[in-house]
Amino acid sequence: MELCVGSNKALRIIGLVMLFSSARIVSAFLECSTITQLFSACSMFITNGSPDPIPGSPCCDAMFGVNNIANTADNRQYVCRCLMDLIDTFSSNASAIGILPGLCGISLGFKMDPNTDCSL
């Protein structure tokens, strides 16, 4: 009986290790779409340059969400690459995208500029 309980516990631990080791790959795929979705809360500002987002607005709440995703060096690098793709897609509005975090009072730890090197 104890052998079964010990084996069951070992299988659960192995399963958790496998789950967490694959979670990084899965979440990396989902994060860019999540980041794009978060930035969509700022679409009025990105498109029109107004109204300026203020802390507490849905747009700034979304920027805090992006900041929370960029909580480690690896995640920050990935978020940076996602944002560079977003800036490339909306190149005519790149400056609006670039200043959003600052308007909300946060720093993502990198400059949001089309020339940013995300590998640093």
C-alpha positions in Angstrom: 0.0 0.0 0.0 2.8 2.5 0.9 4.6 1.6 -2.3 1.5 2.6 -4.3 1.2 5.9 -2.4 4.9 6.7 -2.9 4.7 5.8 -6.6 1.6 7.9 -7.0 3.3 10.9 -5.4 6.4 10.4 -7.6 4.2 10.3 -10.7 2.5 13.6 -9.6 5.9 15.2 -9.1 7.1 14.1 -12.5 3.9 15.3 -14.1 4.3 18.7 -12.4 7.9 19.0 -13.6 6.8 18.2 -17.1 4.0 20.6 -17.0 6.2 23.5 -15.8 9.0 22.7 -18.2 6.6 22.9 -21.1 4.7 25.9 -19.8 7.4 28.3 -20.8 7.1 27.2 -24.5 3.3 27.5 -24.4 3.2 30.8 -22.6 5.8 32.3 -25.0 3.5 31.6 -27.9 0.5 33.1 -26.1 2.2 36.1 -24.7 2.5 38.1 -27.9 -1.2 37.7 -28.5 -1.8 38.6 -24.9 0.4 41.7 -25.3 -1.3 42.7 -28.5 -4.7 42.3 -26.8 -3.5 44.4 -23.9 -2.4 47.2 -26.2 -5.8 47.1 -27.9 -7.1 48.8 -24.8 -5.1 51.8 -25.9 -6.3 51.7 -29.6 -7.9 55.1 -29.4 -4.6 56.7 -28.2 -2.5 54.7 -30.7 -4.7 55.6 -33.6 -5.7 59.2 -32.8 -3.0 60.3 -30.3 -5.8 61.2 -27.9 -7.1 61.1 -25.2 -3.9 60.7 -23.2 -4.2 57.6 -21.0 -4.1 58.4 -17.3 -3.3 56.0 -14.5 -6.4 54.0 -13.6 -7.8 54.1 -17.2 -8.3 50.8 -19.0 -5.3 51.6 -21.2 -3.0 52.2 -18.2 -4.4 49.1 -16.5 -3.4 47.2 -19.6 0.1 48.7 -19.5 0.4 47.5 -15.9 -0.6 44.0 -17.3 2.3 44.2 -19.8 4.6 45.3 -17.0 3.6 42.3 -14.9 4.3 39.9 -17.8 7.8 41.5 -18.2 8.7 40.5 -14.7 12.0 38.7 -15.5 14.9 39.3 -17.8 13.7 36.6 -20.2 10.1 37.7 -20.2 11.2 41.3 -20.7 13.2 40.3 -23.7 10.3 38.4 -25.1 7.9 41.3 -24.4 10.3 43.6 -26.1 10.3 41.4 -29.3 6.5 41.3 -29.2 6.3 45.1 -28.9 8.8 45.6 -31.7 6.6 43.4 -34.0 3.6 45.6 -32.9 5.6 48.8 -33.6 6.5 47.4 -37.1 2.9 46.6 -37.7 1.7 50.0 -36.7 4.8 51.9 -37.8 2.9 55.2 -38.4 1.8 55.1 -34.8 5.2 53.9 -33.3 5.7 57.0 -31.3 2.3 56.7 -29.6 3.0 53.1 -28.8 6.4 54.0 -27.4 5.2 56.6 -25.0 2.3 54.7 -23.5 4.1 53.1 -20.5 5.5 56.5 -19.5 2.1 58.1 -19.7 0.9 55.5 -17.3 3.9 55.9 -14.9 5.6 52.7 -15.6 8.9 51.6 -17.2 9.2 48.3 -19.0 13.0 48.3 -18.6 13.7 49.0 -22.3 13.0 51.8 -24.7 10.1 51.1 -27.0 11.6 52.3 -30.2 11.8 50.7 -33.7 15.6 50.5 -33.3 15.7 48.8 -29.9 17.8 45.7 -29.6 15.8 43.3 -27.6 18.7 40.8 -27.1 20.3 43.1 -24.6 
